[in-house]
């Protein structure tokens, strides 16, 4: 727990930037706040003339919280302002003015300390979220296959919100509450050491009782955060798949799933709330009980003349106030416990390491000169079943190689090995005789474009989506790429042209329009190696014709890997490779494969019949 807590504090660096000013603000707030309650003594003495006999004081007395020192300070202030003539209205006016100034200063420094904590909180949450997002976005694609997207979102949003208070509460636990407690204790000791000693012996009892309540919060807090991650996952999946849910009349099933998780979170939250909320009333009850006991003990001291009535009332006021920072101190520890539980989930993301990394001596990819070679490539997702089983072939520069075959044969997996979304389990992929593992990933992917069946667009303008792979592209270049992709006409018909927002994942566009924007994006990037993964399989005939024309323009003069479902689109490929069960079953040109009358010929025949 301590290790996680110290790591969380690391996000507040440089912590001295906040801790040093907060130290002084908290100390001054405690000083002036304590002085406010000390003022009760001279006010009561002046009003009821008990123990207060005015005499002029011309030299500044020592500052203290005991009755004699406060009376001396009051007499000095009065003498400096009004001279030796005593008037009750003047003394009350002076007391009122001092009380107003002390209160103003106390609240000013309270505000400054609070502002410092807020600055720390805002900076901490920014650093934490940035680091989490940077690490997540840097993970290899395989990492996301094992994670629930909603759980990741929950950790970056909900968990970070819990942790931020755990960190900022540290300053309050370290400075503000202790300073207030010390201030009130000093005041109480100055009034009556006997009564103060009796009171102080009672405070640890409060701490032990509340501490036992707080200690049990950590485990439920961790479970609550986990359930919140599951809830966000269900929410994300439900919103993304709302059409499917309605089509299959699964609305009630999804509702029940969401409601069940929501009920679990409610139960856990209520259990924690009961524990947390019990701390404050319990400490207040114990505090009032102590006050009742102090009334008896303190009253006997007043009757014996060991302390004045004004001092006794000031003592009661100070003691009633000391329970507040004690309660707050304990509450902060409850928040820190919850923060540590959320911190474990946060560090699970921050500490995650990508399986695919650059070598220490990796070089920049400077462009394809001769060929891409697959050399006895094997691949398995889970180490049990091989999806790719010993595949070898070449793609010469400028060639278009088509991968075809039955579904689940490994075609898409094979294409994902080239940009190193995954690494081959054994064997290798070489570019110009050098393993792709020897190149820096960013430079390798910078020379590639992928146009997939599932078009990924972002909730932004059409222009921003096209320009995604080439920052700084001019508007004219974007328009030219859109024209080549057969997208310019429908873009100009949109409400705001290239500045039209396309909605979440391009929801405002048709499938064909989304695919043409994806192709325009690839054209603008001008890649050396192009990967097309069933880019037209989900389109209607008219959209397919427009997209196919755009693809033909995109393929000209490029080295390309085309995964095709509709075999009519790859007749002109330089080489067609039939993948079946993770192996190469056949390869050759369209004419050669038809002549073989093998798998490819049967696939062509089946599609023709269809």
Protein Blocks (a to p, Z undefined) as FASTA:
>chain_A
ZZmmmmmmmmmpcfklmmmmmmmmmmmmmmmmmmmmmmmmmmmmmmnopoiacdddfbdc
dddfbfklmmmmmmmmmmmmnomadcfklmmmmmmmmmmmmmmmmmmmmmmmmmmmmmmm
mmmmmmmmmmmmmmmmmpcfklmmmpcfklmmmmmmmmmmmmmmmmmmmmmmmmmmmmmm
mmmmmmmmmmommlmmmmmmmmmmmmmmmmmmmmmmmmmmmmmmmmmmmmmmmmmmmmmm
mmmmmmnopmmmmmmmmmmmmmmmmmmmmmmmmmmmmmmmmmmmmmmmmmmmmmmmmmmm
mmnopacfklmmmmmmmmmmmmmmmmmmmmmmmmmmmmmmmmmmmmmmmmpccfbdcdfk
bccdebjfkbccdehiacdfklmacfbghiacdddehiacddeddehilpmmmmmmmnom
accfbdcddeehiafklpcfklmmmmpccddfbdcdddddfklmmmmmoghiafklmmmm
mmmnopmmmmmmpmnlmmlcebjhhlmpcfklmmmmmmmmmmmnopabdcdehkllmpcf
klmmmmmmmmmmmmgopacddddfblmlmmmpmbdcddeehiafbgcdfklmmmnopmkl
mmmmmmmmZZ
